[in-house]
Amino acid sequence: MLNSLLCLRYDHLVIQYRQVFSRLPNMANPQAFTEKVLHRKIFDRDPTLAIYCDKLASRDIVAETAPEVSFAKLLWAGRDPDKIPFETLQPPFVVKPNNRSGLILFVRNQTEVDPKRIKDFCNEWLHINSHGKYMGEWGYGQVDTKIVIEEMLPGAVEGAPPADIKLFVTGGRVAAIYYSTGRYGDRVGLRGFFDRDWIQLPWDKWTRDGRIVLQGDIPVPKNLDTMIEAAERLGARTPFLRVDLFNIDGKLYCTELTPYPYSGMRAPILKDEPDTNPPSRVADSNLGASWPVPEIGFAHKLGKALGFL
């Protein structure tokens, strides 16, 4: 009954979830990883989440906790596109918001330094916090939207980003690692899930569009131990954190810290299981098993479900 009330109260999250997984989530007693992301959206109000969600504020956490991890050089940050110092900006650089994922404008050379194009890009999202409002991700909703302009990292000038390594830290320990190469948003790069010993996990990825087959067979990164140690220090403050790194010639760059991966709308799925409707949740539950969800009393959950809290 409690889960039914939560599903009614947070119907917008349930609709999004059902569109991907064709089933209702268990938000009252979550077991799968994706369910625990939704549970965090509803119940977790740890102020640290807002720091993780801010690409500017999170720089300080990384510098203090994992100094061996770098960031792209910050060229400018602010709220007013008219104050962007175009006269001093030297490409290549990227323009993006500080509190959203997936929105990046690449400016690779001087001919692409078009002030109107860049200002128009910023104005499209500057006054909209979609992660916080529409996706229900509380941490992002606490962050004032700003424009971030960073130096483009080596290897990305041609349009293909470096190897992207996402470490899933649950209970202070790396439980899984997702490795990918290729352009943003494509499906042809080399990808795979691995455990902390770089043994490939028998998982593909399930999205709104169905299964994405992951090839695997990726050599062990030479600095894997350094990545794991850094990610575990960064994730030690919270039950779960995904730490995203670029590995460029053995040097690590942090690209994002996120407490809400894919907003809970993507999941691992076992390779040897057929596509069904709804899809299997075995791998989703395996990944979620190591995420220790804090105890929340029945009265608090009921208050949330009834809209009193």
DRENFIGU-293196 format. One line per 2 residues: number of its first residue (from 1); their letters; for each residue x, y, z of N, C-alpha, C. Coordinates in nm, 3 decimals. Atoms other than C-alpha are relative to their C-alpha. Example, Ala and Ser with C-alpha at 12.3 -4.5 7.8 and 13.67 -1.06 7.14 Angstrom:
// DRENFIGU-293196
1 = AS = 0.089/-0.119/0.000/1.230/-0.450/0.780/0.090/0.120/0.000  -0.082/-0.119/-0.006/1.367/-0.106/0.714/-0.077/0.109/0.073
END
This chain:
// DRENFIGU-293196
1 = ML = 0.083/-0.120/0.000/0.000/0.000/0.000/0.087/0.126/0.000  -0.086/-0.118/-0.008/0.280/0.244/0.090/0.062/0.030/-0.136
3 = NS = -0.060/-0.025/0.131/0.448/0.194/-0.247/-0.103/0.055/-0.099  0.106/-0.051/0.088/0.116/0.252/-0.424/-0.023/0.148/0.025
5 = LL = 0.019/-0.142/-0.033/0.075/0.582/-0.239/0.117/0.084/-0.051  -0.116/-0.073/0.051/0.431/0.686/-0.327/-0.006/0.013/-0.153
7 = CL = 0.012/-0.005/0.145/0.368/0.598/-0.692/-0.103/0.103/-0.044  0.101/-0.101/0.032/0.056/0.814/-0.692/0.053/0.140/0.026
9 = RY = -0.051/-0.133/-0.037/0.230/1.103/-0.518/0.107/0.048/-0.097  -0.109/-0.036/0.090/0.530/1.095/-0.751/-0.024/-0.063/-0.138
11 = DH = 0.041/0.063/0.125/0.345/0.990/-1.063/0.087/0.041/-0.119  -0.085/-0.043/0.111/0.572/1.197/-1.291/0.127/-0.084/-0.009
13 = LV = -0.117/0.087/0.001/0.872/0.987/-1.184/-0.037/-0.141/-0.043  0.046/0.134/0.036/0.673/0.666/-1.220/-0.026/-0.011/-0.150
15 = IQ = 0.026/0.000/0.145/0.561/0.758/-1.572/0.132/-0.010/-0.076  -0.131/0.006/0.066/0.923/0.821/-1.674/0.059/-0.140/0.012
17 = YR = -0.058/0.132/-0.025/1.030/0.491/-1.518/-0.070/-0.107/-0.082  0.076/0.100/0.074/0.752/0.288/-1.679/0.026/0.010/-0.150
19 = QV = -0.030/-0.015/0.142/0.833/0.431/-2.020/0.127/-0.075/-0.039  -0.126/0.070/0.026/1.176/0.269/-1.991/-0.010/-0.147/0.034
21 = FS = -0.007/0.136/-0.052/1.116/-0.046/-1.787/-0.134/-0.075/0.000  0.131/0.065/0.013/0.742/-0.120/-1.837/-0.046/-0.066/0.130
23 = RL = 0.046/0.050/-0.130/0.686/-0.177/-1.465/0.004/0.113/0.101  -0.002/-0.097/-0.109/0.622/0.011/-1.144/0.127/-0.019/0.082
25 = PN = -0.115/0.014/-0.089/0.928/0.085/-0.930/-0.045/-0.025/0.144  0.023/0.016/-0.144/0.944/-0.022/-0.567/0.076/0.112/0.071
27 = MA = -0.066/-0.115/-0.063/1.017/0.313/-0.405/-0.008/-0.006/0.151  0.011/0.014/-0.145/0.909/0.212/-0.055/0.110/-0.090/0.055
29 = NP = -0.104/0.093/-0.043/1.158/-0.076/-0.032/0.085/-0.037/-0.121  -0.072/0.020/0.126/1.396/-0.041/-0.328/0.106/-0.109/0.011
31 = QA = -0.101/0.104/0.009/1.614/-0.334/-0.431/0.091/0.021/-0.121  -0.077/-0.023/0.122/1.723/-0.257/-0.788/0.073/0.134/0.008
33 = FT = -0.077/-0.124/0.002/1.982/0.011/-0.855/-0.086/0.117/-0.046  0.083/-0.109/0.052/1.738/0.218/-1.060/-0.106/0.044/0.101
35 = EK = 0.098/-0.035/-0.104/1.481/0.202/-0.779/0.065/0.082/0.110  -0.068/-0.075/-0.106/1.739/0.329/-0.533/0.032/0.143/-0.045
37 = VL = -0.016/-0.137/0.050/1.806/0.629/-0.758/-0.129/0.078/0.023  0.129/-0.066/-0.023/1.433/0.712/-0.744/-0.023/0.025/0.148
39 = HR = 0.014/-0.014/-0.145/1.430/0.653/-0.368/0.081/0.120/0.049  -0.084/-0.115/-0.039/1.717/0.903/-0.332/-0.066/0.130/-0.042
41 = KI = 0.067/-0.122/0.045/1.525/1.160/-0.539/-0.107/0.044/0.100  0.114/-0.032/-0.087/1.232/1.141/-0.298/0.044/0.030/0.142
43 = FD = -0.026/-0.004/-0.143/1.396/1.099/0.041/0.133/0.064/0.041  -0.134/-0.041/-0.044/1.765/1.200/0.042/0.018/0.151/-0.018
45 = RD = -0.020/-0.145/0.002/1.823/1.565/0.133/0.133/0.039/0.064  -0.135/-0.029/-0.048/2.190/1.549/0.228/0.055/0.121/-0.077
47 = PT = -0.050/-0.119/0.071/2.333/1.898/0.149/0.121/-0.027/-0.089  -0.117/0.031/0.081/2.647/1.734/0.010/-0.039/-0.034/-0.143
49 = LA = 0.044/0.035/0.135/2.442/1.614/-0.288/0.005/0.122/-0.092  -0.001/-0.123/0.081/2.412/1.975/-0.406/0.142/0.036/-0.044
51 = IY = -0.139/-0.028/0.037/2.791/2.009/-0.404/0.044/-0.093/-0.113  -0.033/0.093/0.107/2.832/1.695/-0.613/-0.062/0.043/-0.132
53 = CD = 0.074/-0.035/0.121/2.575/1.829/-0.860/0.047/0.130/-0.063  -0.049/-0.128/0.049/2.758/2.160/-0.906/0.141/-0.020/-0.057
55 = KL = -0.129/0.024/0.063/3.043/2.129/-1.157/0.106/0.102/0.043  -0.096/-0.098/-0.053/3.203/2.439/-1.001/0.038/-0.035/0.144
57 = AS = -0.028/0.029/-0.141/3.169/2.356/-0.630/0.071/-0.134/0.018  -0.061/0.132/-0.015/3.271/1.993/-0.684/0.150/0.003/-0.027
59 = RD = -0.144/-0.012/0.022/3.614/2.111/-0.799/0.076/0.004/0.133  -0.067/-0.011/-0.130/3.699/2.192/-0.437/0.005/-0.135/0.070
61 = IV = 0.002/0.133/-0.062/3.592/1.847/-0.312/0.108/-0.088/-0.062  -0.099/0.083/0.067/3.809/1.678/-0.573/0.141/0.044/0.037
63 = AE = -0.133/-0.051/-0.034/4.109/1.903/-0.500/0.041/-0.041/0.141  -0.030/0.034/-0.139/4.084/1.831/-0.127/0.013/-0.150/0.022
65 = TA = 0.013/0.142/-0.030/4.000/1.461/-0.145/0.085/-0.088/-0.092  -0.074/0.080/0.098/4.172/1.333/-0.460/0.088/0.091/-0.084
67 = PE = -0.083/-0.097/0.073/4.450/1.576/-0.558/0.069/-0.057/-0.122  -0.062/0.059/0.119/4.586/1.328/-0.811/-0.092/0.010/-0.122
69 = VS = 0.097/-0.018/0.109/4.273/1.398/-1.021/-0.008/0.148/-0.035  0.004/-0.139/0.046/4.271/1.715/-1.230/-0.136/0.034/-0.060
71 = FA = 0.114/-0.049/0.076/4.004/1.925/-1.400/0.053/0.071/-0.124  -0.033/-0.089/0.110/4.004/2.098/-1.734/0.014/0.142/0.055
73 = KL = -0.023/-0.136/-0.048/4.131/2.453/-1.686/-0.126/0.084/-0.016  0.118/-0.087/0.002/3.846/2.689/-1.595/0.039/0.135/-0.060
75 = LW = -0.029/-0.127/0.068/3.848/2.988/-1.832/-0.093/0.112/0.045  0.096/-0.102/-0.045/3.533/3.169/-1.713/-0.124/-0.070/0.051
77 = AG = 0.130/0.048/-0.049/3.213/3.115/-1.514/-0.083/0.120/0.041  0.089/-0.110/-0.037/2.912/3.340/-1.463/-0.142/-0.026/-0.047
79 = RD = 0.141/0.018/0.033/2.540/3.392/-1.515/-0.044/0.081/-0.122  0.043/-0.091/0.106/2.530/3.660/-1.784/0.078/-0.027/-0.129
81 = PD = -0.072/0.026/0.126/2.615/3.556/-2.143/0.064/0.125/-0.059  -0.056/-0.123/0.054/2.678/3.921/-2.227/0.134/0.036/0.062
83 = KI = -0.127/-0.028/-0.067/2.972/3.919/-1.987/0.110/-0.101/-0.035  -0.103/0.095/0.042/3.154/3.631/-2.154/0.114/0.076/-0.069
85 = PF = -0.112/-0.077/0.056/3.504/3.767/-2.236/0.052/-0.059/-0.131  -0.038/0.060/0.128/3.515/3.662/-2.600/0.134/0.051/-0.052
87 = ET = -0.124/-0.058/0.052/3.808/3.894/-2.667/0.124/-0.070/0.055  -0.116/0.067/-0.059/4.034/3.688/-2.440/-0.008/-0.152/-0.008
89 = LQ = 0.014/0.146/0.007/3.897/3.335/-2.490/0.073/-0.054/-0.122  -0.076/0.063/0.108/4.128/3.119/-2.696/-0.047/-0.144/-0.018
91 = PP = 0.039/0.139/0.023/3.991/2.800/-2.854/0.124/-0.089/-0.007  0.128/0.068/-0.017/3.967/2.513/-2.821/-0.051/0.006/0.144
93 = FV = 0.062/0.002/-0.132/3.721/2.533/-2.531/-0.142/-0.056/-0.012  0.138/0.050/-0.004/3.381/2.399/-2.424/-0.084/0.092/0.086
95 = VK = 0.096/-0.080/-0.076/3.073/2.579/-2.295/-0.109/-0.095/0.049  0.101/0.091/-0.056/2.827/2.404/-2.061/-0.057/0.060/0.126
97 = PN = 0.053/-0.042/-0.129/2.601/2.455/-1.760/0.070/-0.073/0.114  -0.065/0.062/-0.116/2.729/2.379/-1.411/-0.087/-0.103/0.069
99 = NR = 0.090/0.088/-0.074/2.422/2.178/-1.306/-0.087/-0.086/-0.091  0.069/0.091/0.090/2.321/1.961/-1.600/0.103/-0.087/-0.070
101 = SG = -0.086/0.089/0.077/2.462/1.672/-1.800/-0.047/-0.002/-0.145  0.036/0.022/0.139/2.473/1.622/-2.174/-0.013/0.123/-0.085
103 = LI = 0.006/-0.124/0.077/2.472/1.988/-2.279/0.140/0.058/-0.010  -0.136/-0.050/0.019/2.811/2.081/-2.422/0.011/0.059/-0.140
105 = LF = -0.030/-0.062/0.128/2.907/2.321/-2.698/0.152/0.000/-0.019  -0.142/0.006/0.030/3.247/2.250/-2.852/0.038/0.117/-0.091
107 = VR = -0.054/-0.110/0.081/3.440/2.550/-2.984/0.145/-0.036/-0.028  -0.129/0.062/0.027/3.739/2.398/-3.159/0.103/0.093/-0.062
109 = NQ = -0.095/-0.090/0.066/3.891/2.684/-3.354/-0.058/0.141/-0.004  0.039/-0.141/-0.004/3.872/3.059/-3.403/-0.125/0.027/-0.084
111 = TE = 0.119/-0.023/0.083/3.610/3.035/-3.678/-0.129/-0.038/0.072  0.118/0.040/-0.076/3.372/2.874/-3.426/-0.027/0.092/0.119
113 = VD = 0.023/-0.096/-0.109/3.407/3.161/-3.177/-0.103/0.102/-0.050  0.112/-0.081/0.047/3.067/3.304/-3.271/-0.079/0.046/0.122
115 = PK = 0.067/-0.045/-0.123/2.938/3.519/-2.981/-0.151/-0.022/-0.002  0.146/0.018/0.004/2.575/3.506/-3.098/-0.037/-0.146/0.019
117 = RI = 0.030/0.143/-0.013/2.578/3.128/-3.135/0.022/-0.048/0.143  -0.030/0.043/-0.137/2.737/3.081/-2.794/-0.100/0.058/0.098
119 = KD = 0.099/-0.060/-0.088/2.501/3.326/-2.623/-0.136/-0.066/-0.016  0.128/0.067/0.024/2.198/3.164/-2.787/-0.002/-0.138/0.065
121 = FC = -0.011/0.131/-0.065/2.319/2.824/-2.666/-0.021/0.012/0.150  0.013/-0.019/-0.145/2.348/2.953/-2.309/-0.142/0.039/0.039
123 = NE = 0.135/-0.048/-0.034/2.010/3.128/-2.312/-0.106/-0.109/-0.012  0.095/0.110/0.012/1.839/2.802/-2.410/-0.023/-0.070/0.134
125 = WL = 0.011/0.077/-0.124/1.907/2.653/-2.066/0.030/0.081/0.126  -0.050/-0.076/-0.115/2.027/2.933/-1.839/-0.104/0.018/0.109
127 = HI = 0.104/-0.025/-0.099/1.693/2.986/-1.666/-0.089/-0.122/0.022  0.078/0.123/-0.016/1.575/2.623/-1.670/0.088/-0.103/0.069
129 = NS = -0.072/0.106/-0.071/1.694/2.369/-1.413/-0.077/-0.130/-0.020  0.084/0.114/0.035/1.550/2.063/-1.584/0.027/-0.121/0.088
131 = HG = -0.029/0.116/-0.086/1.733/1.802/-1.374/-0.071/0.014/0.134  0.061/-0.021/-0.130/1.606/1.957/-1.053/-0.151/-0.002/-0.004
133 = KY = 0.145/-0.015/0.005/1.251/2.034/-1.164/-0.069/-0.119/-0.064  0.073/0.100/0.076/1.146/1.783/-1.427/0.043/-0.143/0.031
135 = MG = -0.048/0.135/-0.030/1.363/1.487/-1.329/-0.004/-0.030/0.148  0.015/0.024/-0.143/1.308/1.530/-0.955/0.131/-0.021/0.074
137 = EW = -0.130/0.020/-0.062/1.679/1.539/-0.874/0.029/0.118/0.093  -0.003/-0.107/-0.099/1.681/1.746/-0.556/0.134/0.073/0.003
139 = GY = -0.131/-0.063/-0.008/2.057/1.808/-0.551/0.022/0.104/-0.107  -0.015/-0.097/0.109/2.056/1.978/-0.890/-0.089/0.121/0.021
141 = GQ = 0.092/-0.110/-0.023/1.759/2.188/-0.785/0.052/0.102/0.099  -0.056/-0.093/-0.098/1.969/2.348/-0.510/0.113/0.086/-0.057
143 = VD = -0.116/-0.066/0.059/2.233/2.476/-0.752/-0.045/0.110/-0.096  0.028/-0.109/0.092/2.208/2.817/-0.919/0.072/-0.026/-0.133
145 = TK = -0.056/0.028/0.131/2.261/2.773/-1.291/0.102/0.106/-0.042  -0.106/-0.089/0.049/2.584/2.922/-1.426/0.059/-0.055/-0.129
147 = IV = -0.072/0.038/0.121/2.777/2.917/-1.749/0.143/-0.037/0.038  -0.138/0.044/-0.024/3.104/2.723/-1.737/0.071/-0.009/-0.134
149 = IE = -0.083/0.010/0.120/3.373/2.769/-2.000/0.135/-0.057/0.041  -0.123/0.071/-0.036/3.663/2.526/-1.980/0.086/-0.022/-0.125
151 = EM = -0.093/0.039/0.105/3.970/2.457/-2.186/-0.033/-0.142/-0.045  0.029/0.133/0.050/3.906/2.159/-2.411/0.117/-0.093/0.031
153 = LP = -0.105/0.095/-0.037/4.095/1.853/-2.295/0.070/-0.056/-0.123  -0.073/0.058/0.113/4.363/1.696/-2.516/-0.074/-0.120/-0.057
155 = GA = 0.063/0.114/0.064/4.226/1.451/-2.769/-0.144/0.024/-0.040  0.140/-0.026/0.031/3.879/1.607/-2.788/-0.017/0.101/-0.113
157 = VE = 0.010/-0.105/0.102/3.960/1.870/-3.049/-0.061/-0.055/-0.128  0.054/0.058/0.123/3.874/1.631/-3.332/-0.146/-0.043/0.017
159 = GA = 0.142/0.031/-0.020/3.531/1.570/-3.176/-0.026/-0.128/0.075  0.018/0.125/-0.072/3.585/1.230/-3.018/0.063/0.013/0.138
161 = PP = -0.058/-0.016/-0.133/3.629/1.251/-2.640/0.091/-0.115/0.036  -0.087/0.109/-0.045/3.896/1.047/-2.462/-0.081/-0.111/0.067
163 = AD = 0.066/0.110/-0.071/3.819/0.721/-2.283/-0.072/0.053/0.123  0.086/-0.047/-0.108/3.534/0.786/-2.041/-0.021/-0.116/0.097
165 = IK = 0.006/0.107/-0.099/3.545/0.582/-1.720/-0.089/0.045/0.115  0.098/-0.035/-0.104/3.250/0.587/-1.479/0.008/-0.106/0.110
167 = LF = -0.017/0.092/-0.112/3.311/0.432/-1.137/-0.118/0.013/0.095  0.116/0.004/-0.088/3.006/0.331/-0.933/0.047/-0.036/0.141
169 = VT = -0.050/0.018/-0.136/3.099/0.376/-0.567/-0.119/-0.018/0.093  0.110/0.030/-0.091/2.854/0.209/-0.328/0.056/-0.040/0.135
171 = GG = -0.051/0.030/-0.133/2.913/0.204/0.045/0.149/0.025/0.012  -0.142/-0.034/-0.006/3.256/0.361/-0.012/0.091/-0.091/-0.079
173 = RV = -0.080/0.096/0.074/3.372/0.085/-0.247/-0.047/-0.005/-0.145  0.036/0.010/0.142/3.384/0.065/-0.626/-0.062/-0.136/-0.026
175 = AA = 0.073/0.123/0.027/3.123/-0.193/-0.722/0.000/-0.037/-0.148  0.000/0.025/0.144/3.133/-0.156/-1.101/0.065/0.119/-0.070
177 = IY = -0.065/-0.103/0.081/3.315/0.039/-1.370/-0.055/-0.011/-0.142  0.048/-0.004/0.139/3.169/0.145/-1.705/0.101/0.077/-0.083
179 = YS = -0.103/-0.058/0.087/3.421/0.216/-1.981/-0.061/0.022/-0.138  0.052/-0.024/0.134/3.334/0.379/-2.311/0.094/0.091/-0.078
181 = TG = -0.070/-0.089/0.092/3.498/0.540/-2.611/-0.097/0.038/-0.111  0.085/-0.042/0.112/3.352/0.721/-2.910/-0.061/0.136/0.024
183 = RY = 0.063/-0.131/-0.009/3.154/1.035/-2.975/-0.117/-0.004/0.096  0.113/-0.010/-0.090/2.890/1.159/-2.735/-0.127/-0.048/-0.069
185 = GD = 0.131/0.040/0.048/2.559/0.980/-2.787/0.001/-0.109/-0.106  0.004/0.102/0.104/2.675/0.724/-3.044/-0.006/-0.139/0.065
187 = RV = 0.012/0.136/-0.050/2.643/0.347/-3.013/0.109/-0.091/-0.055  -0.098/0.083/0.069/2.951/0.230/-3.196/0.136/-0.002/0.070
189 = GL = -0.126/0.000/-0.072/3.232/0.306/-2.951/0.018/-0.129/0.078  -0.031/0.118/-0.079/3.403/0.036/-2.747/-0.048/0.023/0.143
191 = RG = 0.061/-0.019/-0.132/3.213/-0.015/-2.421/-0.007/-0.132/0.076  0.019/0.119/-0.081/3.182/-0.254/-2.130/-0.008/0.033/0.147
193 = FF = 0.005/-0.006/-0.146/3.103/-0.305/-1.761/0.106/-0.095/0.056  -0.103/0.081/-0.063/3.382/-0.437/-1.537/-0.012/0.011/0.151
195 = DR = -0.009/-0.013/-0.146/3.434/-0.514/-1.170/0.131/0.070/0.034  -0.117/-0.076/-0.044/3.711/-0.354/-0.964/0.131/-0.070/-0.037
197 = DW = -0.119/0.073/0.044/3.957/-0.627/-1.077/0.010/-0.006/-0.152  0.008/-0.008/0.146/3.875/-0.547/-1.442/-0.039/-0.134/-0.063
199 = IQ = 0.065/0.117/0.059/3.688/-0.872/-1.496/-0.132/0.048/-0.060  0.119/-0.051/0.067/3.417/-0.805/-1.751/-0.127/-0.059/0.061
201 = LP = 0.130/0.043/-0.049/3.065/-0.820/-1.610/-0.089/-0.034/-0.120  0.080/0.045/0.115/2.815/-1.005/-1.834/-0.125/0.085/-0.020
203 = WD = 0.111/-0.095/0.007/2.601/-0.696/-1.878/0.002/0.076/-0.131  0.024/-0.103/0.099/2.459/-0.493/-2.161/-0.068/0.116/0.071
205 = KW = 0.069/-0.115/-0.059/2.278/-0.163/-2.107/-0.141/0.009/-0.056  0.139/-0.016/0.041/1.900/-0.114/-2.115/-0.039/0.147/0.009
207 = TR = 0.042/-0.139/0.005/1.762/0.225/-2.220/-0.143/0.008/-0.052  0.135/-0.021/0.055/1.434/0.374/-2.340/-0.013/-0.065/-0.139
209 = DG = 0.003/0.057/0.135/1.528/0.246/-2.688/0.032/-0.148/-0.002  -0.029/0.142/-0.005/1.599/-0.107/-2.569/0.145/-0.029/0.035
211 = RI = -0.133/0.048/-0.037/1.922/-0.302/-2.535/0.110/0.066/-0.084  -0.124/-0.040/0.066/2.263/-0.156/-2.617/0.104/-0.108/0.032
213 = VL = -0.097/0.107/-0.019/2.512/-0.439/-2.669/0.137/0.061/0.027  -0.132/-0.049/-0.039/2.845/-0.375/-2.496/0.105/-0.104/-0.039
215 = QG = -0.096/0.094/0.055/3.149/-0.529/-2.662/0.096/-0.056/0.104  -0.099/0.044/-0.098/3.396/-0.543/-2.374/0.136/-0.022/-0.064
217 = DI = -0.134/0.031/0.051/3.742/-0.694/-2.435/0.089/0.124/-0.005  -0.076/-0.124/-0.009/3.908/-0.372/-2.322/0.121/-0.024/0.091
219 = PV = -0.119/0.022/-0.084/4.268/-0.381/-2.189/-0.012/0.073/0.134  0.001/-0.062/-0.133/4.321/-0.299/-1.823/0.073/0.133/-0.006
221 = PK = -0.072/-0.128/-0.006/4.403/0.071/-1.778/0.119/-0.011/0.095  -0.121/0.011/-0.081/4.755/0.108/-1.641/-0.016/0.063/0.138
223 = NL = 0.018/-0.068/-0.128/4.638/0.341/-1.366/-0.133/-0.034/0.066  0.129/0.042/-0.057/4.330/0.142/-1.263/-0.002/0.016/0.151
225 = DT = -0.003/-0.009/-0.147/4.438/0.125/-0.897/-0.014/0.146/0.046  0.010/-0.142/-0.036/4.478/0.504/-0.886/-0.142/0.050/-0.017
227 = MI = 0.140/-0.039/0.021/4.131/0.553/-1.033/-0.089/-0.049/0.114  0.084/0.059/-0.104/3.972/0.319/-0.780/0.023/0.069/0.134
229 = EA = -0.030/-0.065/-0.128/4.152/0.474/-0.483/-0.058/0.140/0.005  0.053/-0.136/0.003/4.056/0.826/-0.589/-0.152/0.000/0.008
231 = AE = 0.147/0.006/0.001/3.693/0.733/-0.659/-0.054/-0.038/0.137  0.049/0.043/-0.131/3.656/0.559/-0.323/0.016/0.109/0.104
233 = RL = -0.011/-0.114/-0.092/3.787/0.861/-0.137/-0.109/0.103/-0.027  0.103/-0.097/0.035/3.546/1.085/-0.326/-0.139/-0.049/0.040
235 = GA = 0.131/0.056/-0.032/3.254/0.850/-0.262/-0.019/-0.039/0.144  0.008/0.045/-0.139/3.326/0.791/0.106/-0.102/0.076/0.082
237 = RT = 0.091/-0.084/-0.079/3.091/1.070/0.222/-0.147/-0.036/-0.018  0.140/0.022/0.035/2.772/0.923/0.076/-0.021/-0.147/-0.034
239 = PF = 0.023/0.141/0.031/2.606/0.581/0.028/0.028/-0.038/-0.144  -0.030/0.029/0.141/2.643/0.609/-0.349/0.044/0.128/-0.071
241 = LR = -0.042/-0.109/0.087/2.829/0.830/-0.595/0.064/-0.061/-0.124  -0.072/0.040/0.121/2.930/0.784/-0.956/0.105/0.105/-0.030
243 = VD = -0.114/-0.087/0.028/3.271/0.931/-1.030/0.041/-0.020/-0.145  -0.030/0.009/0.143/3.332/1.008/-1.398/0.137/0.062/-0.028
245 = LF = -0.137/-0.043/0.028/3.690/1.035/-1.520/0.034/-0.016/-0.148  -0.069/0.020/0.127/3.875/1.088/-1.846/0.142/-0.045/0.033
247 = NI = -0.135/0.051/-0.018/4.200/0.894/-1.868/0.080/0.036/-0.125  -0.072/-0.051/0.117/4.436/1.083/-2.100/0.150/-0.017/0.023
249 = DG = -0.144/0.027/-0.013/4.787/0.943/-2.135/0.040/-0.022/0.145  -0.030/0.032/-0.139/4.773/0.819/-1.778/-0.034/0.108/0.099
251 = KL = 0.040/-0.108/-0.090/4.650/1.150/-1.635/-0.151/0.000/0.013  0.143/0.008/-0.026/4.306/1.155/-1.473/-0.061/0.139/0.011
253 = YC = 0.077/-0.125/-0.006/4.055/1.436/-1.523/-0.141/-0.035/0.044  0.138/0.019/-0.044/3.725/1.454/-1.337/-0.093/0.077/-0.093
255 = TE = 0.098/-0.067/0.086/3.433/1.532/-1.568/-0.133/0.021/0.070  0.128/-0.015/-0.069/3.142/1.482/-1.330/-0.002/-0.089/0.124
257 = LT = 0.040/0.082/-0.114/3.031/1.358/-0.989/-0.152/0.002/0.000  0.146/-0.002/0.003/2.671/1.246/-0.995/-0.060/-0.100/0.098
259 = PY = 0.072/0.091/-0.089/2.443/1.099/-0.728/-0.124/-0.061/-0.064  0.121/0.048/0.068/2.166/1.029/-0.985/0.033/-0.048/-0.141
261 = PY = -0.040/0.040/0.136/2.315/0.833/-1.279/-0.119/-0.024/-0.092  0.106/0.014/0.101/2.092/0.861/-1.586/-0.138/0.023/0.058
263 = SG = 0.127/-0.026/-0.070/1.821/0.976/-1.343/-0.075/-0.130/0.032  0.064/0.129/-0.027/1.755/0.606/-1.279/-0.073/-0.057/-0.119
265 = MR = 0.074/0.041/0.119/1.636/0.558/-1.637/0.083/-0.086/-0.095  -0.077/0.100/0.073/1.908/0.321/-1.760/0.047/-0.105/0.100
267 = AP = -0.037/0.108/-0.091/2.008/-0.015/-1.616/0.085/-0.103/-0.072  -0.066/0.115/0.060/2.244/-0.305/-1.674/-0.099/-0.115/-0.017
269 = IL = 0.083/0.118/0.025/2.084/-0.619/-1.818/0.092/-0.113/-0.041  -0.086/0.113/0.029/2.235/-0.967/-1.839/0.005/-0.028/-0.150
271 = KD = -0.018/0.026/0.142/2.378/-1.050/-2.180/-0.075/-0.123/-0.048  0.060/0.125/0.046/2.235/-1.402/-2.190/-0.150/-0.008/0.023
273 = EP = 0.145/-0.001/-0.019/1.880/-1.299/-2.105/-0.067/0.065/-0.120  0.069/-0.057/0.117/1.633/-1.233/-2.388/-0.065/0.133/0.035
275 = DT = 0.074/-0.124/-0.019/1.468/-0.898/-2.437/-0.146/-0.033/0.028  0.138/0.027/-0.039/1.136/-0.914/-2.257/-0.065/0.131/0.040
277 = NP = 0.075/-0.119/-0.041/0.867/-0.667/-2.158/-0.087/-0.037/0.120  -0.114/-0.087/-0.031/0.933/-0.574/-1.884/0.133/-0.074/-0.006
279 = PS = -0.131/0.064/0.008/1.308/-0.638/-1.910/0.039/-0.061/0.134  -0.052/0.062/-0.122/1.491/-0.857/-1.661/0.063/0.105/0.092
281 = RV = -0.059/-0.093/-0.097/1.600/-0.680/-1.342/0.110/-0.066/0.081  -0.102/0.072/-0.076/1.862/-0.934/-1.229/0.127/0.084/0.014
283 = AD = -0.123/-0.080/-0.007/2.167/-0.721/-1.319/-0.024/0.132/0.072  0.037/-0.124/-0.069/1.990/-0.406/-1.200/0.001/-0.021/0.151
285 = SN = 0.002/0.031/-0.143/1.936/-0.572/-0.862/0.139/-0.035/0.051  -0.137/0.032/-0.042/2.292/-0.706/-0.852/0.080/0.127/0.026
287 = LG = -0.071/-0.126/-0.020/2.429/-0.354/-0.893/-0.055/0.074/0.121  0.061/-0.071/-0.112/2.183/-0.216/-0.640/0.026/-0.063/0.135
289 = AS = -0.013/0.072/-0.127/2.260/-0.479/-0.375/0.103/0.063/0.093  -0.107/-0.054/-0.085/2.574/-0.302/-0.253/-0.023/0.146/0.039
291 = WP = 0.032/-0.139/-0.036/2.409/0.043/-0.223/-0.079/-0.001/0.130  0.070/0.003/-0.129/2.320/0.082/0.147/-0.096/0.119/0.015
293 = VP = 0.099/-0.107/-0.013/1.998/0.283/0.156/-0.024/0.028/0.148  0.023/-0.033/-0.141/1.961/0.470/0.489/-0.140/-0.040/0.046
295 = EI = 0.130/0.035/-0.057/1.681/0.355/0.717/-0.088/0.124/0.010  0.098/-0.108/-0.007/1.373/0.574/0.686/-0.127/-0.057/0.062
297 = GF = 0.116/0.051/-0.072/1.082/0.530/0.925/-0.127/0.002/-0.084  0.127/0.010/0.073/0.735/0.435/0.806/-0.075/0.132/0.002
299 = AH = 0.075/-0.126/-0.011/0.587/0.762/0.933/0.054/0.104/-0.098  -0.059/-0.096/0.094/0.832/0.967/0.725/-0.037/-0.036/-0.143
301 = KL = 0.037/0.043/0.135/0.764/0.760/0.414/-0.147/0.031/-0.028  0.143/-0.027/0.017/0.390/0.792/0.469/-0.025/0.149/-0.017
303 = GK = 0.014/-0.144/0.013/0.423/1.167/0.517/0.038/0.049/-0.139  -0.039/-0.034/0.137/0.606/1.191/0.185/-0.108/-0.042/-0.099
305 = AL = 0.101/0.053/0.092/0.345/0.975/0.014/-0.127/0.084/0.001  0.123/-0.078/-0.013/0.062/1.192/0.144/0.022/0.149/-0.025
307 = GF = -0.028/-0.139/0.032/0.238/1.518/0.060/0.014/0.091/0.120  -0.015/-0.082/-0.120/0.284/1.634/0.420/0.145/0.045/0.021
309 = L = -0.142/-0.030/-0.020/0.666/1.642/0.396/0.064/0.037/-0.133
END
